[in-house]
Amino acid sequence: MYVGFMEISILNTKNFKLKTKTTTVVTGDKFMVGEFEITGPGEYEVNGVSVVGTPRGFVIEADNLRICLITKTDAKLSDSEVEEFGSIDITLVPTDGDVKMAQQIAKQVDPWVMIPNNFNVTEFLKEMGTASYEPVPKYTISHDKLPQELQVICLK
């Protein structure tokens, strides 16, 4: 079985970059998989990357990893929304709004790894029970290297 590595970095305070074996995914104002722009809800398959867009976020599947990008943190997820996201390895969390709500939604998704964007990171970490952090330029992960307990990664 192929065990691929994914490299996750942050381009600015809003945009994440996911580098897979076959392509690059950029999230933010535009959601791009390689040269293909994803414009809304639906199911997409581009360059070996599967993307399912929902009204509250995107599930990206590549290199044997499932990543959830949460796009709306205005209210907790319903049971059906949590079910729609399914089993998630990594959650990309927007922290530019209500940080407590972002933390609650991220916990509802129940990933192994949470990566907040660069807004209100200190406040988000306090909500998570972590006061100090050491930002890293990128996070490289494979499915077999996922932590056994929730880990919060801060990118710079």
C-alpha positions in Angstrom: 0.0 0.0 0.0 1.3 3.5 -0.9 1.9 5.7 2.1 2.3 9.3 0.8 3.5 12.3 2.6 1.7 15.6 2.6 3.3 18.9 3.3 1.1 21.6 4.8 2.1 25.3 5.0 0.5 28.6 5.4 0.8 31.2 2.7 -0.7 34.1 4.7 -3.2 34.6 7.5 -6.0 33.0 5.5 -4.5 30.6 2.9 -3.2 27.1 3.4 -1.1 25.2 0.9 -1.2 21.4 0.8 1.5 19.7 -1.3 0.6 16.2 -2.3 2.5 13.6 -4.4 0.5 14.7 -7.5 -0.5 18.3 -7.1 -0.8 21.4 -4.9 -4.0 22.5 -3.1 -4.4 26.1 -2.1 -7.2 27.2 0.1 -8.5 30.7 0.8 -10.3 33.3 -1.3 -9.9 30.8 -4.1 -9.8 27.0 -3.6 -7.4 25.6 -6.2 -6.4 22.0 -6.9 -3.5 22.5 -9.3 -4.9 24.8 -12.0 -8.6 23.8 -11.3 -10.7 26.1 -9.2 -13.3 24.7 -6.9 -16.2 27.2 -6.7 -18.6 25.6 -4.3 -20.3 22.5 -2.8 -20.0 19.3 -4.8 -17.7 16.4 -5.4 -14.5 16.8 -7.4 -11.6 14.6 -8.4 -8.5 16.4 -9.7 -5.0 15.1 -10.1 -5.5 12.2 -7.6 -7.1 14.5 -5.0 -10.7 14.1 -4.0 -12.5 17.1 -2.7 -16.1 17.2 -1.3 -17.4 20.7 -0.8 -20.2 21.3 1.8 -21.8 24.5 2.9 -19.6 24.5 6.0 -16.3 23.3 4.6 -14.3 21.0 2.4 -13.0 17.5 2.9 -9.8 16.9 1.0 -8.6 13.3 0.5 -5.0 12.8 -0.8 -2.0 10.6 -0.1 -4.2 8.4 2.3 -5.0 11.4 4.5 -8.4 13.1 5.1 -8.2 16.9 5.7 -11.2 19.0 6.7 -11.0 22.7 6.0 -13.7 24.4 8.0 -15.0 27.5 6.3 -17.8 28.7 8.5 -17.6 29.0 12.3 -20.8 30.9 13.0 -22.5 27.9 14.8 -21.7 24.4 16.0 -22.0 21.6 13.4 -25.2 19.6 13.4 -25.0 15.8 13.8 -25.6 15.4 10.0 -22.8 17.9 9.2 -20.4 16.0 11.4 -21.5 12.8 9.8 -21.1 14.3 6.3 -17.4 15.2 7.1 -16.8 11.6 8.3 -13.5 10.4 9.8 -10.9 13.2 9.6 -7.2 13.1 10.2 -6.3 16.8 10.1 -8.6 19.9 10.5 -7.6 23.3 9.2 -9.3 25.8 11.5 -10.2 29.4 10.8 -9.6 31.5 13.9 -10.5 34.9 12.5 -14.0 34.9 14.1 -15.3 33.5 17.3 -12.3 31.6 18.6 -14.4 29.6 21.2 -16.8 28.5 18.4 -13.9 27.6 16.1 -12.4 25.4 18.9 -15.8 23.7 19.5 -16.3 23.0 15.9 -12.8 21.6 15.5 -13.4 19.3 18.4 -16.7 18.2 16.9 -14.8 17.1 13.8 -12.5 15.1 16.1 -9.2 15.0 14.1 -5.7 13.8 15.2 -4.2 17.2 14.2 -5.6 20.7 14.3 -3.9 23.5 12.4 -5.3 27.0 13.1 -4.7 29.9 10.6 -2.7 32.8 11.9 -5.5 34.9 13.4 -5.9 34.9 17.2 -3.6 31.8 17.5 -2.8 32.6 21.2 -6.4 32.9 22.1 -7.2 29.6 20.2 -4.5 27.8 22.0 -5.7 29.0 25.4 -9.1 27.6 24.5 -7.4 24.3 23.7 -5.5 24.4 27.0 -2.1 25.1 25.5 -0.5 28.4 26.4 2.8 28.2 24.5 3.7 27.1 21.1 6.6 27.0 18.7 5.5 27.8 15.1 7.0 25.7 12.3 7.3 26.7 8.7 5.6 23.5 7.4 4.1 20.3 8.7 4.9 17.1 6.9 2.8 14.1 7.7 1.8 10.7 6.4 -1.1 8.5 7.6 1.2 6.1 9.4 2.8 9.0 11.4 -0.4 10.6 12.7 -0.2 11.2 16.5 -2.2 9.0 18.9 -3.5 12.0 20.8 -4.8 15.4 19.5 -2.0 17.6 18.5 -2.2 21.4 17.6 0.3 22.6 15.0 1.0 26.3 14.5 2.5 27.3 11.2 4.5 30.5 10.5 
